[in-house]
């Protein structure tokens, strides 16, 4: 999760200070975003 959001421009300090619930939200949001990107890629290449 940290590598994903650091790459998106979030500060490490802010990520480290997230509560448990916030971390779960960030992880679920990350997984949703990756799933959406995978669907776009599949649509582009017809798979």
N, C-alpha and C positions, 0 to 999 in steps of 0.2 A: 504494500500500500504506500509506504513512504516514497519509494522510488517513483511510483506512478505520479503522485502529487507533487513531488519535488520537480519532476520533469514538466509539470503543468504550471510551475511558477510559485507554488506555495512555500512559505518559509518553514524550515525544519522545526524551529521553536514552536510555531503555532500548531504543527502536526503533533509534536510530542506532548503538548499540553491539552489535547483533546480528551474529553471524558469518554468512558466506555461506550455510551450510547452514541456519541458523535463519531467515534471510530467505526462503529457498526454501520452508521449511516454513510460514512465515506467509503467503506468497503463495498457496500451494496450499490452505491452510486457508481463506483469504479467498475464493478462487474456488469452493471446495466449498460454503461457506456461502451465497454469492450464488446458486449453482445451486439449492440447496435452497429458498431464498426465492422464486426464480423459479417453481419447481415448485408451491409452495404458492399463489402468485398465480394461476398457470394453472388450478389445481384449483378455486379459488374462483370464477373467472370462466368456467370451462368451455371453455378454449381448449387 
